[in-house]
């Protein structure tokens, strides 16, 4: 039979050592680049240590595979690992991402459209040649399944491996201790240890979490008397941006004019604002949470009510409009319009919808409002790597543009051009939101607050996209734009513009959002902290 002719025969010990060598050599390019960068000026003096790291990594992986090499487990485990490692190495090598828990969480919560944007020829070649092809070879390999032999071999490999690793640790203890202490990011580059550990911790967290029980917050929330006496209801639009970084906003001093519309509006720009995380899966629930970034956790985000719940408790209307990959649980208990798959010909011609769809038919909703209302517009914004898909052709101002999702194959200037065009379109979209509010200013006291969920790396230091662990993320991924628009009549009656302009010079973060929205809407509750409300000292006649 054809299958029998293709069979290879090898012992389990040889298979595990070959697998370990293959992974260390072909699937750890990013790791070795990082190691060499640590010693870039003194690598010749540390060549012995670098070789020791190589040997230790091979021996450690071989030890793990040996311990997992049950009679019928070795082949399927080896095949799964080599395929998964090929995907992990592609994203690490191409975009400079780290395979840690939050990155995997963000990937697992990404929608199908965003997933397909990451597929390209190079990825297909990488996972085929370095993933599925080796997995096929493993499949057609016959392993000596003599139980006694396998037990003896495994015991021998375990003992030898422990001896080798102990010897290396003894000889190079100081170097290992220094690297482990000062270069913690290296552990997120060890493939497949990195994603395997992340998957195990995520699985453990979900399996031990039990049923999700939502804990109520702000049950005492009520509207302040001054708001109850107000002749007009408030209409507050919160625009949640996607992947916008502050340094590319001309409002923040960027040399290009990326904010031509907003610069002509009477807005208040907050130039020093930090995000809660570096990926949507963390930042979005965190920014709507009552917890500060230092206190926030994924578990708290899942089990506590958020800002939108408190607003509803106070009797304020809430509407979430979605043009991204979902609200990550934030909007689960409020009315939601899913617009991602809309068929509005004017805005949805490329398989997805431009952000203007968030305003489609919104006037009909607003015209029927009889109470204070907060509307959240969740943008597609500047989500990469296919920046060129995020804006209509009319906004392709900065050229040439990187017209592929293989960012490492483009000039950095081309990547930046495409990204800046997304910000140019966001600027236009925010102008449309402001015009919408102006049209409704007779019926409502209106306002718009815009801020992004996180920033983006565009090739600086060979980093692309976002999602690095916060402690090692560059400023491009954490420094976000935020701006406020208020009509003159609102400022004249109950808000001091000069006070807000002074507040815009402060260092702020996502921590301020929860309390600032409650403060602006004049919601009174124990969960509200005026010290984190950027409007607290600027309201008049409250």
Protein Blocks (a to p, Z undefined) as FASTA:
>chain_A
ZZlmmpccddfklmmmmmmmmmmmmmmmmmmmmmmmmmmmmmmmmmmmmmmmmmmmmmmm
mmmmmmmmcfklmmmmmmmmmmmmmmmmmmmmmnopacdfklmmmmmmpcfklmmmmgcf
klmmmmmmmmmmmmmmmmmpccdfbfklmmmmmmmmmmmmmmmmmmmmmmmmmmmmmmmm
mmmmlmmmmccklmmmmmmmmmmmmmmnopaddddehklgccdfklmmpmbdcddddddd
ehiafklpmknopabdcblmlmmpccdddfbdcdfblcfklmmmmmmpmbdfklgcfklm
mmpccfklmmmmnopacddddfbebjehmmmmgccddfklgccfklmmnopacfklmmgo
klmmmmmpcbdcddddddfkjacfklmlmpcfklmmbccddfbfblmlpcfklmmmmmmm
mmmmmmmmmmmmmmmmmmmmmmpccddddddfbdcdehighiahehiafklgcfklmmcc
ddddddfklmmmmpcfklmmmmmmpccdfklmmmmmmmmnopacfklcfklmmklmmcgh
ZZ
